[in-house]
Amino acid sequence: MNILVSRRHRRLTVLGGGAEPAAPQRLADRRPRTAAVTVGALGAAIAVLAGGPVAGAAAAVYGTLAASMVLRRRRTRWATEATARALDAVAVLAADLRAGVAPGGALGAALPALSVPDVAPVSRLVDRITSAWEVADAAGAPLAELLDRLETDARGLDRVRANAAAQAAGASATAWLLAALPVAGIGVGYGMGADPLGVLLHTRVGAACAGLALLLQVAGMAWSSRLARGIAGGM
């Protein structure tokens, strides 16, 4: 399916006379896992020098999780903006065709907003535009009307995705709130006159407890992310 979409995107580019691709994403946005692991590794190196191996492990886990969250939000926002631009481009394309602009010129003006292959909704939109173009060529159907219907349907799907993202955001927020509770627990320990960090970082029992807590938190975050993706996929 991805190969078909890619071929149709190239065909659409040829029909439009070529166009400059959309601005590329930063490396951190295109490879969020690599960027997050790099941040975690840097944090771990600093923490090991400052507080020992247990502190390094905690910094690696929390640094990676925090960087993943930030980069995921950035990518989601970028994809949402790219999808909105693509939908607007389809509306303008239909209006230009209805106004009598040459199809190649109208499509060439719209292609920059449609040349975002890393965003699934935009790729599917390009596939459907190409299909509409082929139907109009083969059957003589008015392309502007086909694009109007396509845009209306695509905007409906975009609203559904937005609702799904809003539902998933609640589950994600709850998971991150639970992940921050250990910090509050450490604060309570100091308030009671204890030295929780000293125990966790410099004793075997504390290290074992910290390691177990980190494993459980990673498992919990992974499970909550899976639930959030399930909500979005179900919509």
Rosetta silent file (secondary structure, phi, psi, omega in degrees, C-alpha in Angstrom):
SEQUENCE: MNILVSRRHRRLTVLGGGAEPAAPQRLADRRPRTAAVTVGALGAAIAVLAGGPVAGAAAAVYGTLAASMVLRRRRTRWATEATARALDAVAVLAADLRAGVAPGGALGAALPALSVPDVAPVSRLVDRITSAWEVADAAGAPLAELLDRLETDARGLDRVRANAAAQAAGASATAWLLAALPVAGIGVGYGMGADPLGVLLHTRVGAACAGLALLLQVAGMAWSSRLARGIAGGM
SCORE:     score description
SCORE:     0.000 S_00000001
   1 L     0.000  -43.000  179.373    0.000    0.000    0.000 S_00000001
   2 H   -63.173  -36.985  178.314    2.841    2.426    0.857 S_00000001
   3 H   -64.116  -41.821  179.225    4.483    1.626   -2.495 S_00000001
   4 H   -63.117  -44.185  179.049    1.198    2.382   -4.290 S_00000001
   5 H   -61.821  -42.610  179.837    0.821    5.676   -2.463 S_00000001
   6 H   -61.923  -43.511  179.021    4.423    6.594   -3.298 S_00000001
   7 H   -63.188  -42.707 -179.618    3.896    5.812   -6.993 S_00000001
   8 H   -68.081  -33.760  177.280    0.687    7.817   -7.107 S_00000001
   9 H   -64.626  -41.121  177.695    2.396   10.705   -5.331 S_00000001
  10 H   -63.943  -39.688  178.964    5.109   10.708   -8.003 S_00000001
  11 H   -64.539  -40.200  178.546    2.423   10.616  -10.707 S_00000001
  12 H   -64.031  -38.002  178.148    0.645   13.554   -9.092 S_00000001
  13 H   -63.350  -40.621  178.066    3.935   15.465   -9.001 S_00000001
  14 H   -64.641  -43.395  179.570    4.422   14.830  -12.726 S_00000001
  15 H   -61.629  -34.945 -178.932    0.883   15.980  -13.492 S_00000001
  16 L   -85.037    2.048  177.797    1.496   19.155  -11.529 S_00000001
  17 L    80.046   15.111  179.279    4.723   19.911  -13.359 S_00000001
  18 L    86.746  152.093  178.805    6.919   19.308  -10.295 S_00000001
  19 L  -159.825  155.760  176.902    7.040   21.243   -7.060 S_00000001
  20 L   -71.115  134.403  178.424    9.386   21.995   -4.231 S_00000001
  21 L   -67.312  161.002  177.803    8.897   19.522   -1.361 S_00000001
  22 L   -64.855  159.300 -179.344    7.712   20.709    1.989 S_00000001
  23 L   -59.010  131.640 -177.832   10.316   21.832    4.503 S_00000001
  24 L   -69.598  152.682  175.293   11.998   18.753    5.993 S_00000001
  25 L   -73.880  159.673  172.588   11.599   17.916    9.637 S_00000001
  26 L   -68.366  158.118 -178.220   14.494   18.170   12.003 S_00000001
  27 H   -58.540  -38.200 -179.266   16.430   14.992   12.640 S_00000001
  28 H   -63.863  -31.931  179.975   15.038   14.795   16.194 S_00000001
  29 H   -79.175  -31.840 -179.214   11.487   14.869   14.839 S_00000001
  30 H   -81.229  -26.611  179.766   12.152   12.250   12.146 S_00000001
  31 L  -129.194   68.670 -174.123   14.015    9.918   14.502 S_00000001
  32 H   -63.835  -34.281 -178.973   12.478   10.543   17.933 S_00000001
  33 H   -65.227  -44.749  179.310   13.657    7.278   19.454 S_00000001
  34 H   -61.951  -43.982 -179.986   17.285    7.948   18.576 S_00000001
  35 H   -64.327  -41.339 -179.612   17.068   11.501   19.891 S_00000001
  36 H   -65.608  -42.544  178.406   15.372   10.383   23.127 S_00000001
  37 H   -63.913  -37.517  178.165   17.967    7.667   23.770 S_00000001
  38 H   -63.051  -43.848  177.511   20.743   10.196   23.147 S_00000001
  39 H   -61.940  -43.848  178.603   19.259   12.572   25.714 S_00000001
  40 H   -62.497  -39.129  179.873   18.911    9.712   28.207 S_00000001
  41 H   -66.527  -41.453  178.111   22.518    8.616   27.651 S_00000001
  42 H   -63.799  -43.824  177.653   23.844   12.139   28.202 S_00000001
  43 H   -62.557  -38.813  179.043   21.788   12.493   31.370 S_00000001
  44 H   -64.367  -41.735 -179.978   22.999    9.119   32.604 S_00000001
  45 H   -61.194  -43.249  179.404   26.651   10.051   32.053 S_00000001
  46 H   -67.372  -42.397 -177.691   26.265   13.239   34.065 S_00000001
  47 H   -67.089  -35.479  177.989   24.282   11.522   36.818 S_00000001
  48 H   -62.129  -42.047  179.114   26.833    8.701   37.167 S_00000001
  49 H   -66.883  -33.604 -175.692   29.581   11.233   37.789 S_00000001
  50 H   -87.115  -35.364 -172.849   27.420   13.134   40.282 S_00000001
  51 H  -137.207    0.681  177.902   25.646   10.369   42.199 S_00000001
  52 L   104.031 -179.913 -174.685   26.755    6.912   41.106 S_00000001
  53 H   -65.203  -36.121  179.764   25.344    4.127   38.939 S_00000001
  54 H   -64.893  -42.658  176.904   21.857    4.101   40.458 S_00000001
  55 H   -62.833  -36.379  177.805   21.503    7.817   39.785 S_00000001
  56 H   -64.485  -42.621  178.780   22.742    7.180   36.250 S_00000001
  57 H   -63.452  -42.985  179.437   20.123    4.509   35.629 S_00000001
  58 H   -64.174  -41.706  179.616   17.363    6.768   36.963 S_00000001
  59 H   -65.069  -37.483  178.977   18.562    9.692   34.824 S_00000001
  60 H   -63.435  -45.096 -177.932   18.675    7.461   31.740 S_00000001
  61 H   -67.345  -52.011 -176.002   15.107    6.250   32.245 S_00000001
  62 H   -69.760  -35.488  177.572   13.544    9.578   33.162 S_00000001
  63 H   -64.633  -42.553  179.044   15.557   11.514   30.578 S_00000001
  64 H   -65.257  -42.635  179.895   14.536    9.137   27.814 S_00000001
  65 H   -64.299  -44.164 -178.946   10.874    9.220   28.859 S_00000001
  66 H   -65.475  -43.336  179.226   10.798   13.022   29.107 S_00000001
  67 H   -64.579  -38.690  178.313   12.540   13.494   25.754 S_00000001
  68 H   -61.434  -42.414 -179.485   10.173   10.985   24.138 S_00000001
  69 H   -63.910  -45.822 -178.488    7.163   12.876   25.420 S_00000001
  70 H   -62.845  -46.602 -177.860    8.457   16.255   24.197 S_00000001
  71 H   -67.962  -36.094  178.609    9.423   14.935   20.757 S_00000001
  72 H   -64.991  -40.984  178.396    6.163   13.020   20.363 S_00000001
  73 H   -65.143  -39.940  178.273    4.176   16.159   21.097 S_00000001
  74 H   -63.690  -43.234 -179.453    6.258   18.134   18.617 S_00000001
  75 H   -66.715  -40.083  178.553    5.765   15.528   15.921 S_00000001
  76 H   -62.046  -43.635  178.851    2.026   15.335   16.606 S_00000001
  77 H   -64.274  -42.112  178.983    1.720   19.121   16.359 S_00000001
  78 H   -62.953  -43.462  179.996    3.781   19.178   13.150 S_00000001
  79 H   -65.507  -38.374  178.574    1.664   16.405   11.607 S_00000001
  80 H   -63.864  -43.271  178.843   -1.561   18.191   12.593 S_00000001
  81 H   -66.091  -40.343  179.199   -0.380   21.421   10.986 S_00000001
  82 H   -64.174  -39.306  178.420    0.771   19.585    7.839 S_00000001
  83 H   -65.448  -42.013  178.635   -2.622   17.862    7.546 S_00000001
  84 H   -62.674  -41.690  178.403   -4.468   21.173    7.934 S_00000001
  85 H   -64.295  -38.895  179.461   -2.318   22.753    5.215 S_00000001
  86 H   -65.249  -41.500  178.617   -2.966   19.804    2.904 S_00000001
  87 H   -65.052  -40.206  176.424   -6.735   20.037    3.408 S_00000001
  88 H   -63.523  -37.264  179.531   -6.659   23.770    2.706 S_00000001
  89 H   -64.526  -36.788  177.586   -4.628   23.062   -0.435 S_00000001
  90 H   -65.092  -41.319  178.439   -7.310   20.652   -1.670 S_00000001
  91 H   -62.540  -43.091  179.231   -9.994   23.320   -1.136 S_00000001
  92 H   -66.506  -38.890  178.677   -7.922   25.882   -3.051 S_00000001
  93 H   -60.679  -45.345  178.597   -7.228   23.344   -5.802 S_00000001
  94 H   -63.422  -41.226  179.897  -10.944   22.687   -6.276 S_00000001
  95 H   -65.257  -40.232  179.337  -11.700   26.419   -6.300 S_00000001
  96 H   -64.494  -42.878  179.235   -8.978   27.082   -8.880 S_00000001
  97 H   -63.451  -39.036  179.907  -10.256   24.319  -11.154 S_00000001
  98 H   -68.205  -28.416  179.591  -13.792   25.643  -10.861 S_00000001
  99 L   -82.643   -3.555  176.779  -12.514   29.121  -11.751 S_00000001
 100 L    97.922    9.164  177.020  -10.963   27.805  -14.954 S_00000001
 101 L   -68.536  143.607  179.514   -7.303   27.583  -13.954 S_00000001
 102 L   -58.767  136.410 -176.910   -5.365   24.996  -15.966 S_00000001
 103 H   -54.769  -42.957 -179.367   -5.266   21.678  -14.054 S_00000001
 104 H   -63.035  -42.255  179.067   -1.474   21.417  -14.212 S_00000001
 105 H   -67.718  -41.923  179.531   -0.970   24.923  -12.867 S_00000001
 106 H   -63.145  -42.540 -179.691   -3.575   24.533  -10.132 S_00000001
 107 H   -68.614  -38.160  177.981   -2.063   21.240   -9.015 S_00000001
 108 H   -60.232  -36.182  178.329    1.459   22.658   -9.123 S_00000001
 109 H   -70.104  -29.087 -177.417    0.396   25.406   -6.699 S_00000001
 110 H   -86.978  -20.836 -172.106   -1.106   22.832   -4.313 S_00000001
 111 H   -60.617  -38.265  179.691    1.733   20.295   -4.396 S_00000001
 112 H   -54.260  -39.013  179.549    4.057   21.944   -1.823 S_00000001
 113 H   -75.443  -19.390 -178.841    1.437   21.443    0.886 S_00000001
 114 H   -95.924   -8.035 -176.706    0.820   17.866   -0.285 S_00000001
 115 L   -90.050   62.826  178.757    4.475   16.816   -0.449 S_00000001
 116 L  -130.074   75.482 -171.934    4.720   15.530    3.136 S_00000001
 117 L   -67.920  -17.421 -177.558    5.145   11.754    2.745 S_00000001
 118 L   -82.024   -2.796 -179.743    5.990   11.126    6.421 S_00000001
 119 L  -108.835  114.980 -172.863    2.480   12.090    7.577 S_00000001
 120 H   -57.461  -46.405  179.790   -0.012    9.266    7.057 S_00000001
 121 H   -60.080  -36.468  179.458   -3.176   11.426    6.648 S_00000001
 122 H   -69.968  -40.667  178.245   -1.447   13.542    3.994 S_00000001
 123 H   -61.698  -41.752  177.658   -0.174   10.456    2.164 S_00000001
 124 H   -66.493  -35.863  178.699   -3.681    8.986    2.113 S_00000001
 125 H   -64.702  -41.970  177.494   -5.040   12.320    0.910 S_00000001
 126 H   -61.816  -41.728  178.628   -2.537   12.361   -1.965 S_00000001
 127 H   -59.850  -41.904 -178.163   -3.557    8.816   -2.876 S_00000001
 128 H   -72.972  -35.241  176.309   -7.220    9.813   -3.019 S_00000001
 129 H   -62.994  -43.548  179.332   -6.495   12.962   -5.042 S_00000001
 130 H   -62.683  -40.885  177.949   -4.600   10.878   -7.572 S_00000001
 131 H   -63.056  -42.549  178.352   -7.483    8.400   -7.746 S_00000001
 132 H   -62.744  -39.784  179.079   -9.946   11.266   -8.278 S_00000001
 133 H   -62.532  -43.439 -179.677   -7.708   12.666  -11.011 S_00000001
 134 H   -65.488  -39.948  178.065   -7.578    9.275  -12.747 S_00000001
 135 H   -64.168  -41.877  179.365  -11.377    8.879  -12.511 S_00000001
 136 H   -63.756  -39.339  178.731  -11.876   12.375  -13.953 S_00000001
 137 H   -67.220  -40.004 -174.173   -9.515   11.595  -16.842 S_00000001
 138 H   -79.900  -39.268 -172.919  -11.104    8.227  -17.589 S_00000001
 139 H  -107.417   -7.572 -179.023  -14.796    9.024  -17.111 S_00000001
 140 L    74.987   19.300  178.345  -14.916   12.753  -17.744 S_00000001
 141 L   -71.905  148.442  179.025  -16.275   13.478  -14.258 S_00000001
 142 L   -67.172  116.614 -175.112  -15.880   17.066  -13.017 S_00000001
 143 H   -65.501  -35.822 -178.518  -12.675   17.015  -10.970 S_00000001
 144 H   -61.147  -41.932  179.242  -13.594   20.037   -8.870 S_00000001
 145 H   -66.782  -39.472  177.218  -16.718   18.320   -7.526 S_00000001
 146 H   -60.786  -41.564 -179.711  -14.765   15.144   -6.783 S_00000001
 147 H   -68.939  -35.118  176.423  -12.203   17.176   -4.851 S_00000001
 148 H   -60.897  -46.205  179.351  -14.951   18.994   -2.921 S_00000001
 149 H   -65.627  -39.309  179.042  -16.411   15.680   -1.774 S_00000001
 150 H   -62.133  -43.580 -178.933  -12.953   14.352   -0.998 S_00000001
 151 H   -64.742  -42.252  179.523  -12.144   17.404    1.129 S_00000001
 152 H   -60.779  -44.528  179.144  -15.421   17.163    3.052 S_00000001
 153 H   -65.534  -42.053 -178.874  -14.818   13.501    3.828 S_00000001
 154 H   -65.520  -38.046  178.196  -11.178   14.125    4.772 S_00000001
 155 H   -67.867  -34.401  174.856  -12.100   16.936    7.159 S_00000001
 156 H   -62.768  -43.783  177.094  -14.633   14.640    8.813 S_00000001
 157 H   -63.745  -36.315  179.381  -11.927   12.026    9.348 S_00000001
 158 H   -65.276  -37.807  176.710   -9.616   14.732   10.694 S_00000001
 159 H   -66.012  -36.734  177.240  -12.236   15.709   13.292 S_00000001
 160 H   -63.904  -43.217  178.057  -12.530   12.065   14.304 S_00000001
 161 H   -62.486  -38.291  178.806   -8.748   11.865   14.751 S_00000001
 162 H   -64.169  -41.298  177.558   -8.833   15.029   16.863 S_00000001
 163 H   -63.803  -39.966  178.212  -11.512   13.522   19.124 S_00000001
 164 H   -64.289  -40.592  179.051   -9.464   10.340   19.455 S_00000001
 165 H   -64.653  -36.737  178.245   -6.376   12.351   20.367 S_00000001
 166 H   -65.410  -39.482  177.272   -8.354   14.210   23.043 S_00000001
 167 H   -66.935  -40.791 -179.467   -9.479   10.904   24.566 S_00000001
 168 H   -68.451  -28.611 -178.281   -5.939    9.505   24.473 S_00000001
 169 H   -62.808  -34.963  178.556   -4.545   12.649   26.110 S_00000001
 170 H   -63.579  -43.804  178.316   -6.401   11.868   29.343 S_00000001
 171 H   -65.133  -39.498  179.646   -4.836    8.436   29.642 S_00000001
 172 H   -66.900  -41.124  179.759   -1.384    9.817   28.883 S_00000001
 173 H   -63.397  -39.349  177.802   -1.736   12.612   31.443 S_00000001
 174 H   -63.064  -41.820 -179.813   -2.724   10.110   34.118 S_00000001
 175 H   -63.522  -42.787  179.914    0.306    7.957   33.330 S_00000001
 176 H   -69.534  -32.096  175.325    2.700   10.907   33.582 S_00000001
 177 H   -64.125  -42.442  177.476    1.116   11.997   36.860 S_00000001
 178 H   -65.526  -35.224  179.684    1.731    8.525   38.280 S_00000001
 179 H   -66.434  -27.016 -179.222    5.302    8.620   36.991 S_00000001
 180 H   -85.168   -9.593 -177.676    5.926   11.825   38.972 S_00000001
 181 H   -60.662  -37.343  178.213    4.667   10.382   42.276 S_00000001
 182 H   -56.828  -33.057  177.396    8.078    8.957   43.328 S_00000001
 183 H   -63.134  -41.943  176.919    9.438   12.510   43.404 S_00000001
 184 H   -64.196  -38.164  178.136    6.687   13.446   45.834 S_00000001
 185 H   -62.465  -39.924  177.426    7.507   10.366   47.889 S_00000001
 186 H   -63.985  -40.328  177.859   11.128   11.415   48.171 S_00000001
 187 H   -62.599  -39.603  177.600   10.001   14.867   49.291 S_00000001
 188 H   -63.556  -39.639  178.548    7.786   13.314   51.976 S_00000001
 189 H   -60.730  -44.167  176.934   10.755   11.238   53.156 S_00000001
 190 H   -65.334  -35.333  178.132   12.887   14.337   53.627 S_00000001
 191 H   -64.342  -27.214  178.609    9.999   16.024   55.377 S_00000001
 192 L   -87.178    1.835  178.207    9.957   13.178   57.910 S_00000001
 193 L    90.593    7.774  179.621   13.667   13.659   58.605 S_00000001
 194 L   -91.429  178.773  177.816   14.911   10.658   56.593 S_00000001
 195 L  -126.526   73.064 -174.192   17.462   10.540   53.780 S_00000001
 196 H   -61.804  -38.942  179.683   15.660    8.657   50.986 S_00000001
 197 H   -66.672  -37.709  177.003   18.154    9.550   48.249 S_00000001
 198 H   -61.263  -40.606  179.181   21.055    8.403   50.381 S_00000001
 199 H   -69.675  -45.213 -176.361   19.346    5.037   50.880 S_00000001
 200 H   -67.703  -36.593 -172.695   18.299    4.646   47.255 S_00000001
 201 H   -92.769  -21.877 -169.278   21.620    5.657   45.729 S_00000001
 202 H  -129.491   13.313  173.702   24.171    4.267   48.161 S_00000001
 203 L  -128.936  154.646 -178.638   22.795    1.074   49.712 S_00000001
 204 H   -66.458  -42.091  179.683   22.148   -2.334   48.159 S_00000001
 205 H   -63.963  -43.951  179.048   18.582   -2.510   49.409 S_00000001
 206 H   -63.571  -40.068  178.363   17.871    0.987   48.159 S_00000001
 207 H   -63.605  -40.388  178.262   19.441    0.219   44.786 S_00000001
 208 H   -64.146  -42.242  178.822   17.298   -2.899   44.455 S_00000001
 209 H   -64.700  -42.073  179.709   14.165   -0.920   45.313 S_00000001
 210 H   -64.457  -42.389  178.952   15.098    1.842   42.861 S_00000001
 211 H   -62.129  -43.516  178.492   15.774   -0.678   40.095 S_00000001
 212 H   -63.817  -41.386  179.313   12.451   -2.426   40.669 S_00000001
 213 H   -63.013  -40.937  179.268   10.627    0.908   40.718 S_00000001
 214 H   -63.982  -42.632  178.630   12.226    1.952   37.430 S_00000001
 215 H   -61.509  -43.842 -179.668   11.247   -1.322   35.767 S_00000001
 216 H   -65.442  -38.665  179.346    7.673   -1.001   36.970 S_00000001
 217 H   -67.361  -41.622  177.860    7.449    2.606   35.794 S_00000001
 218 H   -61.965  -43.087  178.513    8.802    1.765   32.338 S_00000001
 219 H   -62.703  -41.800  179.495    6.304   -1.093   32.073 S_00000001
 220 H   -64.974  -41.240  178.884    3.486    1.181   33.205 S_00000001
 221 H   -66.575  -39.939  178.365    4.385    3.911   30.732 S_00000001
 222 H   -63.063  -41.605 -179.804    4.645    1.381   27.898 S_00000001
 223 H   -66.886  -41.363  179.398    1.234   -0.047   28.786 S_00000001
 224 H   -65.953  -36.801  177.010   -0.382    3.399   29.009 S_00000001
 225 H   -64.718  -37.465  177.789    1.109    4.338   25.619 S_00000001
 226 H   -65.918  -40.435  177.588   -0.348    1.161   24.160 S_00000001
 227 H   -62.420  -42.511 -179.401   -3.755    2.010   25.606 S_00000001
 228 H   -63.733  -41.839  177.967   -3.556    5.528   24.164 S_00000001
 229 H   -65.228  -34.322  177.926   -2.652    4.168   20.730 S_00000001
 230 H   -64.961  -38.243  177.314   -5.548    1.720   21.017 S_00000001
 231 H   -64.252  -45.088 -179.356   -7.975    4.582   21.680 S_00000001
 232 H   -66.164  -39.768  179.905   -6.670    6.496   18.676 S_00000001
 233 H   -69.056  -32.127  179.863   -6.747    3.419   16.470 S_00000001
 234 H   -72.475  -16.616  179.610  -10.269    2.537   17.527 S_00000001
 235 L   -90.490    0.000    0.000  -11.543    5.922   16.372 S_00000001
